[in-house]
Structures are given as C-alpha cells and as structure tokens.
Amino acid sequence: MAEIQLPKDFLLGAATSSYQIEGGWNESGKGLSIWDTFSHTPGKIYNNENGDIACDHYNRYKEDVTIMKELNLKGYRFSISWPRIFPKGRGEVNETGARFYDNLINELVSAGIEPCVTLYHWDLPQALSDEGGWVNRRIINDFVEYARFCFKRYGDRVKKWATFNEAYIVAHLGYEIGRFAPGITDPRKASQVSHHINLAHAMAVASFREIKAAGEIGIVHCMSPVHNMDRTESGAQKARYMDGIWNRWYSDPTLLGIYPEDIMNNKKNQGTAPEIMPGDMDIIKHNRCDFLGINYYFRFRVYDNGPDKPFDWSECVNCKEVPGAKISEMGWEVYPEGLYELVKRIDSDYGKIPLYIMENGIALKDDKYLSDGSIDDDERISYIKSHLESCLKSINDGVNLRGYYYWSLMDNFEWASGYSKKFGLVKIDHKTLERSVKKSGKWYGEFIKGHLKSV
C-alpha cells in the first residue's frame, strides 16, 4: 500500500538527458555537439572529465530499459541528441542515429513505459554553433525542421514532447557567464538567445499543430520560489527582480505571450534587451503549448544588501546559511515546501495549465553501503517522499499537476561538475559501467508498484 495516495493517473517516472548518459560521442556518424567541444577543453569540467562514454547508454539502452521496468517506471523522460540525427544541424539525416531512438522508443513501449521526449537538452550541433548558435536567428528554422523530423519519425509512439529544457540555463550559463557550453560571456547575446529559444519553441508548437501530431507538447523551465528573507521594501524589490530574471522572463512568454515589463525595461536600461522582429510576439502568443514542465530543486533566499546598492548575486542571493537546513552535494538547500508554493503560484498566475515536475532530485555522496553492496541512501528516499507529499498537497488544493519524474534515473555526467555529483536511483561505476540499483531506486520502484495497486 502506497504511503502517499496520488491520483490513479498520476505519472511516476524518471528522467535523463542525451549528453549526460549516452556516450558514443563519435559513433555511427554522429556529429560534434557543443558539449563534446566544451568538455574537451582543458579546465572547463571538473577533473577534465567528459561525456565521451558517460553511462554508455547508446550501447546499453536495452539493459537500462530492463532496469526501468524493474523499477516499475510508468514514464521515462529523455532527450534526443540533435547532432546524432543531423550531424551538421541541418541537411542530410544520419539514419543510424535516427534508428537508435527508434530502437530505444520501441523498447520503452514494449516495457509499458511511456516515452517523454525532450528535443533540446543543451547538446547543440557544433556546426550550428560555429555559425553563431542561438544568437543567429537562422537557427530557429533549423530547430523547427529538426523538431518536425522527430514529430514525424517518432510521433506514432511518442505522445509527450518537450521542446526545450531550461532556457534560462542555456542563455545565462552558456552565453552570459560562460560556465556551460558554448562558453560565451556576453549579456546582450544571452538575452537574444532567450528570445530566439522562445520563438523557436512557439514555431515548433505551430509545426506540431500543423502536421496534426497526436499527443501533447510543452516546454520545461527551471523555476523556484523567491523569498524576501529580511522582509524589507528594498529586499522585496530585489526579490521581485530575482523572480523576474529566473522565472517570469521565461514563463510569461510561454504562457502569456509577453515579456515582463519590469525586466524588459531593466534590460533596455542596461543595453542588453533582445532584438524583437515584427510579428515575433504574435507567434509566441498564439502558439501556447499544452503543458508546462517544471524542474524544481531549491528556493532562492534574497537578503537586503541595502536600498542604495544594486542587485548582486553574491551579496543578496543564498548568501547566508539556513540553520538546520539540509544542503545537497550541489550546495542546494532542500526545501520541499517550495514545490507546493511554486505550482500553486503558477496555477494562480497562469491558469490551470497541466503541469509536470520534469526534474526533481538530490545529489548525495552515496558513500554508505548495505551488506549486499548497494548504496544506502535514506536521505534520497526522504527527499523523494517529501516532494511527493508536496505534489499531493498541491493536487488536493486544485493544482492541475499530472506527473513527477525523478532526476535522475542513473548517476551521470553532471555538466561542469563531471562525475563528482551523484543524483541517480541507479549507481553507475564509471570504470566498469556496471549498473546497480540503490536503496532509493528499490524504494521508488516499490512505491510505484504499491501506488498502482492502491488506487
């Protein structure tokens, strides 16, 4: 009997992304991605690690789907590697790469696991990056053609699609501060990237409708509640700004078809506002998606560094410890109440659009072992339980929340952190590539099984 009585049709699954698990970086005609290039650049990744092999999912996908079935997953969210299908980003199709996703999807369907496909989880074809990447407006049509190919090729089996994962991370970490690929540091370009992604998303949704694809299509944003910790007027203004650049700059275009006026004015004053062509906002406004995916990991705590001081992340945001708080290996505060707060706010501000928690997870040291050699990670179990409780609370309060995907199915390449951060339900020995289910994975599998029996 499940401890948390979620609705019968509530989808419980797990998530991954292509570059983080696939490996096969130069196999069978795949083109280079910006993460291939970036991770091969000395000093960019912890311990100079890379995703060349990662979890070798490209060669071991059948084994991994078998594990998913053993965990009773009802849904699996994964991303497609754009350069595996279009090595140059456009033009000739790499049939071997395209067939890999046919095979993976077929395995999932045969196992009774619903595939949820993300079209863009950051591994842009290097050939398109060489032309300016997301700064170059031409990439919008390239993305739409890639998306259209995927809709037609896999749409008979895939009924849940997400266009982009975390546009904020793409723009801010990739083009503004350069911590992620492609490693550019230009705030003006970052704003332009955010607009081009919003437009590419809307045009992909339009294409999805045009070809009358079955199923539903959405986008995935990383979102967090923002708390004014000092409860001052100046702190409130800074919290509003933080909420604007992290949440509203992306959710407002997706769900309202507009950019938040306060953040746009701020960008204009800074000289970093994007160039918006005539007709762009009409396209964004009139191609609303079917659902919003949310990646939730933490809240932002904003402190007042003085009414006359400008906003400064290091002085204002998460700059003080929270007594008694659990902090993950990523340095993130565990705050399950924030999931409830966030989805309630979205439901209130944007109407009852269907919502999915597309990522939610915790990185732990995973250095405790049971007698059978598996990882003893009770903290991860507590984390999942507490966030599922927040899901249930929000549903009981009328939020249209339809599913939860734990991040991540397996330990993987955690971007700039390399293999040092472990989120998985399944341990991957990156020397032998042996898979072993952690205590949390076994618990989650039993929870799903019990949930299905009890509802």
C-alpha positions as CSV (number, residue, x, y, z in Angstrom):
1,M,0.0,0.0,0.0
2,A,1.5,3.3,-1.0
3,E,2.0,5.8,1.8
4,I,1.1,8.8,-0.4
5,Q,-2.2,8.4,-2.2
6,L,-1.7,10.2,-5.5
7,P,-4.4,10.1,-8.2
8,K,-4.6,6.9,-10.3
9,D,-3.4,8.5,-13.5
10,F,-0.6,10.5,-11.9
11,L,2.6,9.7,-13.9
12,L,5.6,8.5,-11.9
13,G,8.8,8.2,-13.8
14,A,12.5,9.3,-14.0
15,A,14.5,11.5,-16.4
16,T,17.9,11.7,-18.1
17,S,19.4,13.7,-21.0
18,S,21.3,12.6,-24.0
19,Y,24.8,14.0,-23.4
20,Q,24.8,13.1,-19.8
21,I,24.2,9.3,-20.4
22,E,24.6,8.3,-24.0
23,G,28.3,8.3,-24.7
24,G,29.0,7.2,-28.3
25,W,30.2,10.8,-28.9
26,N,31.7,10.0,-32.3
27,E,30.0,6.7,-33.1
28,S,28.0,5.8,-36.2
29,G,28.1,9.1,-38.0
30,K,27.2,11.4,-35.0
31,G,28.3,15.0,-35.4
32,L,30.1,17.0,-32.7
33,S,28.0,18.9,-30.2
34,I,29.0,22.0,-28.3
35,W,29.3,19.8,-25.2
36,D,31.8,17.5,-27.0
37,T,33.9,20.6,-27.8
38,F,33.4,22.2,-24.4
39,S,34.2,19.2,-22.3
40,H,37.3,18.5,-24.4
41,T,38.6,22.0,-23.5
42,P,41.1,21.8,-20.5
43,G,39.8,23.4,-17.4
44,K,36.1,23.6,-18.3
45,I,35.0,20.4,-16.5
46,Y,35.8,19.1,-13.0
47,N,38.8,16.8,-13.2
48,N,38.8,17.4,-17.0
49,E,36.2,14.8,-17.4
50,N,33.8,14.5,-20.4
51,G,30.8,12.7,-21.8
52,D,32.6,10.6,-24.4
53,I,31.4,7.4,-22.8
54,A,29.2,8.7,-19.9
55,C,27.0,5.8,-19.0
56,D,27.3,4.2,-22.4
57,H,23.5,4.2,-22.8
58,Y,24.0,4.3,-26.5
59,N,25.2,0.7,-26.4
60,R,23.4,-0.4,-23.2
61,Y,19.9,1.0,-23.7
62,K,18.3,-2.4,-23.6
63,E,19.9,-3.1,-20.2
64,D,18.8,0.3,-19.0
65,V,15.2,-0.2,-20.1
66,T,15.1,-3.5,-18.3
67,I,16.2,-1.7,-15.1
68,M,13.4,0.9,-15.7
69,K,10.9,-1.9,-16.0
70,E,12.2,-3.5,-12.7
71,L,11.7,-0.1,-11.1
72,N,8.1,-0.1,-12.3
73,L,8.6,3.3,-14.0
74,K,5.4,4.5,-15.8
75,G,7.3,7.2,-17.7
76,Y,10.8,7.9,-18.9
77,R,11.8,11.4,-20.0
78,F,14.9,11.5,-22.2
79,S,16.3,13.9,-24.8
80,I,17.4,13.4,-28.4
81,S,20.9,14.4,-29.4
82,W,20.3,16.7,-32.3
83,P,23.8,16.1,-33.9
84,R,23.2,12.3,-33.7
85,I,20.4,12.7,-36.2
86,F,21.7,15.8,-38.1
87,P,25.5,15.8,-37.8
88,K,25.7,19.3,-39.2
89,G,22.5,20.5,-37.6
90,R,20.6,20.5,-40.9
91,G,20.6,18.7,-44.2
92,E,21.4,15.0,-44.5
93,V,20.0,12.7,-41.9
94,N,22.2,10.2,-40.1
95,E,20.0,7.2,-40.4
96,T,22.0,5.1,-37.9
97,G,21.5,7.8,-35.3
98,A,17.8,8.2,-36.0
99,R,17.3,4.5,-35.8
100,F,18.9,4.4,-32.3
101,Y,15.9,6.4,-31.0
102,D,13.5,4.2,-32.9
103,N,15.0,1.2,-31.0
104,L,15.0,3.0,-27.6
105,I,11.4,4.1,-28.0
106,N,10.3,0.6,-29.1
107,E,12.0,-0.9,-26.1
108,L,10.2,1.5,-23.8
109,V,6.8,0.9,-25.4
110,S,7.3,-2.8,-25.2
111,A,8.1,-2.5,-21.5
112,G,5.0,-0.5,-20.8
113,I,6.9,2.8,-20.2
114,E,5.6,6.0,-21.7
115,P,8.4,7.9,-23.5
116,C,8.6,11.6,-23.0
117,V,11.0,13.2,-25.5
118,T,12.9,16.5,-24.9
119,L,14.1,17.8,-28.2
120,Y,16.8,20.1,-26.9
121,H,18.7,19.4,-23.7
122,W,21.7,21.6,-24.5
123,D,23.8,19.5,-26.9
124,L,23.6,21.9,-29.9
125,P,25.4,20.7,-33.1
126,Q,28.8,22.3,-33.1
127,A,28.4,23.2,-36.8
128,L,25.5,25.5,-35.9
129,S,27.4,27.0,-33.0
130,D,30.1,27.8,-35.4
131,E,27.5,30.0,-37.3
132,G,26.6,31.8,-34.1
133,G,24.4,29.2,-32.4
134,W,21.3,30.5,-30.7
135,V,22.4,34.1,-31.3
136,N,21.9,33.6,-35.1
137,R,18.3,33.9,-36.0
138,R,18.6,31.3,-38.7
139,I,18.8,28.5,-36.0
140,I,15.1,28.9,-35.4
141,N,14.2,27.4,-38.7
142,D,16.9,24.7,-38.2
143,F,15.4,23.7,-34.9
144,V,11.9,23.6,-36.3
145,E,13.0,21.4,-39.2
146,Y,14.7,19.1,-36.7
147,A,11.6,19.0,-34.5
148,R,9.4,18.4,-37.4
149,F,11.5,15.4,-38.4
150,C,11.2,14.0,-34.9
151,F,7.5,14.5,-34.8
152,K,7.0,12.6,-38.0
153,R,9.6,9.9,-37.3
154,Y,8.6,9.1,-33.7
155,G,5.2,10.5,-33.3
156,D,3.3,7.3,-33.8
157,R,4.8,6.1,-30.5
158,V,5.7,9.3,-28.6
159,K,2.8,11.3,-27.3
160,K,4.5,13.6,-24.9
161,W,7.0,16.1,-26.2
162,A,9.0,19.0,-24.7
163,T,10.8,21.5,-27.0
164,F,13.4,22.9,-24.7
165,N,14.9,22.1,-21.3
166,E,15.8,25.2,-19.1
167,A,16.2,28.1,-21.5
168,Y,17.5,30.1,-18.6
169,I,20.5,27.8,-18.2
170,V,21.2,27.8,-21.9
171,A,21.1,31.6,-22.0
172,H,22.7,32.5,-18.7
173,L,25.3,29.8,-18.1
174,G,26.0,29.2,-21.8
175,Y,26.1,32.8,-23.2
176,E,26.2,35.2,-20.3
177,I,28.7,33.9,-17.8
178,G,30.2,31.1,-19.9
179,R,30.2,28.3,-17.3
180,F,28.5,25.9,-19.7
181,A,28.9,25.3,-23.4
182,P,29.4,27.2,-25.6
183,G,31.3,29.3,-23.0
184,I,30.3,32.8,-24.2
185,T,30.3,35.8,-21.9
186,D,28.0,38.4,-23.4
187,P,24.8,39.6,-21.6
188,R,23.4,41.1,-24.8
189,K,23.8,37.8,-26.6
190,A,22.3,35.9,-23.7
191,S,19.1,38.0,-24.0
192,Q,18.9,37.4,-27.7
193,V,19.4,33.7,-27.1
194,S,16.4,33.6,-24.7
195,H,14.2,35.3,-27.3
196,H,15.2,33.0,-30.1
197,I,14.5,30.0,-27.9
198,N,11.1,31.4,-27.1
199,L,10.4,31.9,-30.8
200,A,11.8,28.5,-31.8
201,H,9.6,26.9,-29.1
202,A,6.4,28.6,-30.4
203,M,7.2,27.8,-34.0
204,A,7.8,24.1,-33.1
205,V,4.4,24.1,-31.4
206,A,2.9,25.5,-34.6
207,S,4.6,22.8,-36.6
208,F,3.3,20.2,-34.2
209,R,-0.3,21.5,-34.7
210,E,0.2,21.9,-38.5
211,I,1.1,18.2,-39.1
212,K,-1.7,17.2,-36.7
213,A,0.7,15.3,-34.4
214,A,-1.0,13.2,-31.7
215,G,-0.3,13.8,-28.1
216,E,0.8,16.9,-26.2
217,I,3.7,19.3,-26.5
218,G,5.2,21.6,-23.9
219,I,8.4,23.2,-22.6
220,V,10.5,22.7,-19.5
221,H,11.6,25.6,-17.3
222,C,13.7,25.6,-14.2
223,M,11.7,27.6,-11.7
224,S,12.0,28.4,-8.0
225,P,10.0,30.4,-5.4
226,V,11.9,33.6,-4.3
227,H,11.8,34.6,-0.7
228,N,12.5,38.1,0.7
229,M,14.2,36.9,3.8
230,D,14.6,40.3,5.6
231,R,11.1,41.4,4.7
232,T,12.2,44.9,3.8
233,E,10.9,47.1,1.0
234,S,14.4,47.1,-0.6
235,G,14.6,43.3,-0.2
236,A,11.2,42.9,-1.8
237,Q,12.4,44.9,-4.9
238,K,15.5,42.7,-5.2
239,A,13.3,39.5,-4.8
240,R,11.0,40.8,-7.5
241,Y,13.9,41.3,-9.8
242,M,15.3,37.8,-9.0
243,D,11.9,36.3,-9.7
244,G,11.8,38.2,-12.9
245,I,15.1,37.1,-14.4
246,W,14.8,33.5,-13.3
247,N,11.0,32.8,-13.5
248,R,8.9,35.4,-15.3
249,W,11.3,36.2,-18.2
250,Y,10.6,32.6,-19.4
251,S,7.2,31.7,-18.0
252,D,5.5,34.9,-19.1
253,P,6.3,34.4,-22.9
254,T,5.4,30.7,-22.7
255,L,2.0,31.2,-21.0
256,L,1.0,34.8,-21.6
257,G,2.9,35.7,-24.9
258,I,4.6,38.7,-23.3
259,Y,7.8,39.6,-21.6
260,P,7.6,41.1,-18.1
261,E,7.7,44.8,-18.4
262,D,9.9,45.4,-15.4
263,I,12.6,43.0,-16.6
264,M,12.4,44.3,-20.2
265,N,12.8,47.9,-19.0
266,N,15.8,46.8,-16.9
267,K,17.4,45.1,-19.9
268,K,16.8,48.2,-22.1
269,N,18.4,50.4,-19.4
270,Q,21.4,48.0,-19.4
271,G,21.6,47.9,-23.2
272,T,21.0,44.1,-23.2
273,A,17.4,43.9,-24.4
274,P,16.9,41.4,-27.3
275,E,16.1,42.5,-30.8
276,I,12.5,41.5,-31.4
277,M,11.3,41.5,-35.0
278,P,7.8,42.5,-36.1
279,G,5.5,39.5,-35.7
280,D,7.7,37.7,-33.2
281,M,5.4,38.3,-30.3
282,D,2.3,37.3,-32.2
283,I,3.9,33.9,-33.0
284,I,4.9,33.4,-29.4
285,K,1.4,34.5,-28.1
286,H,-0.7,32.5,-30.5
287,N,1.2,29.1,-30.1
288,R,0.6,28.3,-26.5
289,C,1.7,24.8,-25.5
290,D,-0.3,22.0,-23.9
291,F,1.6,21.7,-20.7
292,L,4.4,23.3,-18.7
293,G,7.2,21.2,-17.4
294,I,8.9,22.3,-14.2
295,N,12.4,21.5,-12.9
296,Y,12.4,22.2,-9.2
297,Y,15.4,21.9,-6.9
298,F,15.6,24.8,-4.5
299,R,14.2,28.2,-3.5
300,F,16.1,31.5,-3.7
301,R,16.7,33.3,-0.5
302,V,17.2,37.0,-1.1
303,Y,18.7,39.3,1.5
304,D,18.6,43.1,1.6
305,N,22.2,44.4,1.0
306,G,21.0,48.0,1.3
307,P,18.4,50.2,-0.5
308,D,21.1,52.1,-2.4
309,K,23.0,49.1,-3.6
310,P,22.4,47.3,-7.0
311,F,21.4,43.7,-7.2
312,D,24.4,41.4,-6.6
313,W,24.0,37.7,-6.5
314,S,26.9,37.2,-4.2
315,E,25.6,39.8,-1.7
316,C,21.9,39.1,-2.0
317,V,21.0,35.5,-3.0
318,N,21.6,32.4,-0.8
319,C,24.4,34.2,0.8
320,K,23.6,33.2,4.4
321,E,23.2,29.7,5.9
322,V,19.8,28.5,7.0
323,P,20.0,27.0,10.5
324,G,19.1,23.3,10.4
325,A,18.6,23.1,6.7
326,K,19.8,20.1,4.7
327,I,22.2,21.1,1.9
328,S,22.8,18.7,-1.0
329,E,26.2,18.0,-2.5
330,M,25.4,20.7,-5.1
331,G,25.1,23.2,-2.3
332,W,21.4,23.5,-2.7
333,E,19.0,23.8,0.2
334,V,16.4,21.0,0.4
335,Y,13.1,22.8,0.6
336,P,10.2,20.6,-0.5
337,E,7.6,23.2,0.6
338,G,8.8,25.3,-2.3
339,L,7.4,22.8,-4.8
340,Y,3.9,23.3,-3.5
341,E,4.4,27.1,-3.3
342,L,5.7,27.2,-6.9
343,V,3.0,25.1,-8.6
344,K,0.3,27.0,-6.6
345,R,1.7,30.3,-7.9
346,I,1.8,29.1,-11.5
347,D,-1.7,27.8,-11.2
348,S,-2.8,31.2,-9.9
349,D,-0.9,33.4,-12.3
350,Y,-1.3,31.5,-15.5
351,G,-4.5,29.4,-15.2
352,K,-4.9,25.7,-14.8
353,I,-2.5,24.6,-17.5
354,P,-1.4,21.0,-17.0
355,L,1.9,20.8,-15.1
356,Y,4.5,18.1,-14.8
357,I,7.5,18.0,-12.4
358,M,10.1,17.1,-15.1
359,E,13.1,17.1,-12.8
360,N,13.5,16.9,-9.0
361,G,16.3,15.2,-7.3
362,I,19.2,15.4,-4.9
363,A,23.0,14.8,-5.2
364,L,24.5,12.9,-2.3
365,K,27.9,11.5,-1.5
366,D,26.4,8.0,-1.8
367,D,29.2,6.6,0.3
368,K,27.2,4.3,2.6
369,Y,26.7,0.7,1.6
370,L,24.3,-2.1,2.6
371,S,25.5,-5.7,3.1
372,D,24.7,-6.6,-0.5
373,G,26.9,-3.8,-1.7
374,S,24.2,-1.5,-2.8
375,I,24.0,2.2,-1.9
376,D,22.2,3.0,1.4
377,D,20.7,6.4,0.6
378,D,17.9,7.0,3.0
379,E,18.3,10.8,2.6
380,R,17.3,10.4,-1.1
381,I,14.3,8.4,-0.1
382,S,13.3,11.1,2.4
383,Y,13.8,13.7,-0.3
384,I,11.5,12.0,-2.8
385,K,8.9,11.3,-0.1
386,S,8.8,15.0,1.0
387,H,8.5,16.3,-2.6
388,L,5.8,13.7,-3.5
389,E,3.9,14.9,-0.4
390,S,4.1,18.4,-1.8
391,C,2.8,17.1,-5.1
392,L,-0.2,15.5,-3.3
393,K,-0.9,18.7,-1.3
394,S,-1.0,20.8,-4.4
395,I,-3.3,18.3,-6.2
396,N,-5.6,18.3,-3.2
397,D,-5.7,22.1,-3.4
398,G,-6.8,22.0,-7.1
399,V,-3.5,22.3,-9.0
400,N,-3.5,20.5,-12.3
401,L,-0.3,18.6,-11.6
402,R,-0.1,15.4,-13.6
403,G,3.2,13.8,-13.1
404,Y,6.6,13.6,-11.4
405,Y,9.9,12.5,-13.0
406,Y,12.8,11.9,-10.5
407,W,16.2,13.3,-11.6
408,S,17.9,11.2,-12.4
409,L,17.5,7.6,-13.4
410,M,21.2,7.0,-13.1
411,D,24.4,8.7,-12.0
412,N,25.7,10.6,-15.0
413,F,27.9,13.3,-16.4
414,E,26.7,16.3,-14.3
415,W,27.9,19.0,-16.7
416,A,30.7,21.2,-15.3
417,S,30.8,19.0,-12.2
418,G,31.8,16.0,-14.3
419,Y,31.0,12.7,-12.5
420,S,31.5,14.1,-9.0
421,K,27.8,14.7,-8.3
422,K,25.5,11.7,-7.9
423,F,21.8,12.1,-8.4
424,G,20.8,8.6,-9.6
425,L,18.4,6.0,-8.4
426,V,20.9,3.6,-10.1
427,K,24.6,3.7,-9.4
428,I,27.0,3.7,-12.4
429,D,30.5,2.5,-11.9
430,H,32.2,4.7,-14.4
431,K,35.2,2.4,-14.6
432,T,33.3,-0.8,-15.3
433,L,29.9,0.7,-16.3
434,E,28.2,-1.8,-14.1
435,R,24.7,-0.7,-13.0
436,S,23.3,-1.3,-9.5
437,V,20.1,-0.1,-8.1
438,K,20.4,2.0,-4.9
439,K,18.1,1.6,-1.9
440,S,16.3,4.7,-3.1
441,G,15.7,3.1,-6.5
442,K,14.3,0.0,-4.9
443,W,12.1,2.1,-2.6
444,Y,10.8,4.2,-5.6
445,G,10.0,1.1,-7.5
446,E,8.1,-0.4,-4.6
447,F,6.3,2.9,-4.1
448,I,5.1,3.0,-7.7
449,K,4.0,-0.6,-7.5
450,G,2.1,0.0,-4.3
451,H,0.6,3.2,-5.6
452,L,-0.8,1.5,-8.7
453,K,-2.3,-1.3,-6.5
454,S,-3.9,1.1,-4.0
455,V,-5.6,3.5,-6.4
